[in-house]
Amino acid sequence: MDIVYWIIIIALFVVSFVGLIYPIIPSVLFIVGGFLLYGVFFSFEELNVWFWIITSLFVVLLFVADYFANLLGVKKFGGSKASIWGSTIGLLAGPFVIPVAGIILGPFLGAILGELLFNKKEWKAAVKIGFGSVVGLFSSVLAKGLIQMVMILCFLFFI
């Protein structure tokens, strides 16, 4: 039965990484869910208070990394709140509207539309900001992926 339990826990970890591609999937919940299921299936004894403190700090770090990577990418290329909102909406909707390519095109087009519609930017400037949103997206995915790996390695260290 232990093998089945581990398959379930590992599947939750894998789904958390799928959440890097499809941001509608709450990656951190699947990682923490894997930790909690380990406790239920095996024991919470190894997952002491220090483990949960460290995990909580990583959860906060995931949210901060996600927000600031996108913000810095858009701001560095001259974007405003409109492009940040457009990029975020595009990030969430893009993969569903345009499977696979939507993960990149969604934030790109969302940031461009945000700047064109709300700030009346020129096309060239809006495209530059759209590019910044893609840079921010990739930075965010990289940062979150690394943090998620460290969380799982930390979990493996404690057990």
C-alpha positions as CSV (number, residue, x, y, z in Angstrom):
1,M,0.0,0.0,0.0
2,D,3.0,2.3,0.6
3,I,3.7,2.4,-3.1
4,V,0.2,3.6,-3.9
5,Y,0.5,6.3,-1.3
6,W,3.8,7.5,-2.7
7,I,2.4,7.5,-6.2
8,I,-0.4,9.8,-5.0
9,I,2.1,12.1,-3.3
10,I,4.4,12.2,-6.3
11,A,1.4,12.8,-8.6
12,L,0.5,15.9,-6.5
13,F,4.1,17.2,-6.9
14,V,4.0,16.6,-10.6
15,V,0.7,18.5,-10.9
16,S,2.3,21.4,-9.0
17,F,4.8,21.7,-11.8
18,V,2.1,21.5,-14.4
19,G,0.7,24.6,-12.6
20,L,3.8,26.5,-13.9
21,I,2.5,26.1,-17.4
22,Y,-1.2,26.4,-16.6
23,P,-1.4,29.1,-13.8
24,I,-5.0,28.3,-13.1
25,I,-3.7,25.3,-11.2
26,P,-2.7,26.4,-7.7
27,S,0.7,24.8,-7.6
28,V,1.5,25.5,-4.0
29,L,-1.7,23.8,-2.8
30,F,-0.7,20.6,-4.6
31,I,2.8,20.6,-3.0
32,V,1.3,21.3,0.5
33,G,-1.3,18.7,-0.2
34,G,1.4,16.1,-0.9
35,F,3.0,17.0,2.4
36,L,-0.3,16.7,4.3
37,L,-1.0,13.4,2.6
38,Y,2.4,12.1,3.6
39,G,1.4,12.9,7.2
40,V,-1.9,11.2,6.9
41,F,-0.6,8.1,5.1
42,F,2.6,7.7,7.1
43,S,3.2,10.1,10.0
44,F,3.3,13.7,10.9
45,E,6.1,13.0,13.3
46,E,9.0,13.8,10.9
47,L,7.2,16.9,9.7
48,N,7.9,18.9,12.8
49,V,7.2,22.6,13.5
50,W,10.4,23.7,11.8
51,F,9.3,21.9,8.6
52,W,6.0,23.8,8.6
53,I,7.6,27.1,9.4
54,I,10.1,26.6,6.5
55,T,7.2,25.5,4.2
56,S,5.1,28.5,5.2
57,L,8.0,30.8,4.3
58,F,8.4,29.1,0.9
59,V,4.7,29.5,0.3
60,V,5.0,33.2,0.9
61,L,8.1,33.4,-1.2
62,L,6.2,31.7,-4.1
63,F,3.5,34.3,-4.1
64,V,6.1,37.2,-3.8
65,A,8.2,35.7,-6.6
66,D,5.2,35.3,-8.8
67,Y,3.9,38.8,-8.3
68,F,7.3,40.7,-8.5
69,A,8.7,38.8,-11.4
70,N,5.7,39.8,-13.5
71,L,5.7,43.3,-12.1
72,L,9.4,43.9,-12.7
73,G,9.2,42.5,-16.3
74,V,6.4,44.8,-17.2
75,K,7.7,47.8,-15.4
76,K,11.2,47.5,-16.7
77,F,9.8,47.7,-20.3
78,G,7.7,50.8,-19.4
79,G,4.4,49.2,-18.5
80,S,1.6,50.4,-16.2
81,K,-1.0,48.8,-14.1
82,A,-3.2,48.4,-17.2
83,S,-0.5,46.2,-18.8
84,I,0.0,44.3,-15.6
85,W,-3.7,43.5,-15.3
86,G,-3.9,42.7,-19.0
87,S,-0.9,40.4,-18.7
88,T,-2.4,38.6,-15.7
89,I,-5.8,38.2,-17.5
90,G,-4.0,37.0,-20.6
91,L,-1.9,34.6,-18.5
92,L,-5.0,33.0,-17.0
93,A,-7.1,32.9,-20.2
94,G,-4.4,32.4,-22.8
95,P,-3.8,28.7,-22.3
96,F,-7.5,28.0,-22.6
97,V,-8.2,30.2,-25.7
98,I,-5.0,29.2,-27.5
99,P,-3.8,25.8,-26.2
100,V,0.0,25.6,-25.8
101,A,0.9,28.9,-27.4
102,G,-1.6,30.8,-25.2
103,I,0.8,30.6,-22.2
104,I,3.1,33.1,-24.0
105,L,0.6,34.9,-26.3
106,G,-2.0,35.5,-23.6
107,P,0.2,37.7,-21.4
108,F,1.9,39.3,-24.4
109,L,-1.4,40.3,-26.0
110,G,-3.0,41.1,-22.7
111,A,-0.3,43.6,-21.8
112,I,-0.4,45.1,-25.3
113,L,-4.2,45.5,-25.1
114,G,-4.0,47.0,-21.6
115,E,-1.6,49.7,-22.8
116,L,-3.4,50.4,-26.1
117,L,-6.9,50.6,-24.6
118,F,-6.3,52.3,-21.3
119,N,-3.1,54.3,-21.7
120,K,-3.3,55.1,-25.4
121,K,0.3,54.0,-26.0
122,E,1.8,53.7,-29.4
123,W,1.8,50.3,-31.0
124,K,5.6,50.0,-30.8
125,A,5.7,50.9,-27.1
126,A,2.8,48.5,-26.3
127,V,4.6,45.7,-28.1
128,K,7.8,46.4,-26.1
129,I,5.7,46.2,-22.9
130,G,4.1,43.0,-24.1
131,F,7.6,41.5,-24.6
132,G,8.4,42.6,-21.0
133,S,5.4,40.7,-19.8
134,V,6.7,37.5,-21.4
135,V,10.2,38.2,-19.8
136,G,8.4,38.5,-16.5
137,L,6.4,35.3,-17.1
138,F,9.6,33.3,-17.8
139,S,11.3,34.8,-14.8
140,S,8.3,33.9,-12.7
141,V,8.1,30.4,-14.0
142,L,11.9,29.9,-13.4
143,A,11.7,31.3,-9.9
144,K,8.6,29.4,-8.9
145,G,10.0,26.1,-10.4
146,L,13.2,26.5,-8.3
147,I,11.3,27.3,-5.2
148,Q,9.0,24.3,-5.7
149,M,12.0,22.0,-6.2
150,V,13.6,23.4,-3.0
151,M,10.3,22.8,-1.1
152,I,10.2,19.2,-2.2
153,L,13.9,18.7,-1.4
154,C,13.3,20.2,2.0
155,F,10.4,17.7,2.5
156,L,12.6,14.8,1.5
157,F,15.3,16.0,3.9
158,F,12.9,16.0,6.8
159,I,11.4,12.6,6.1
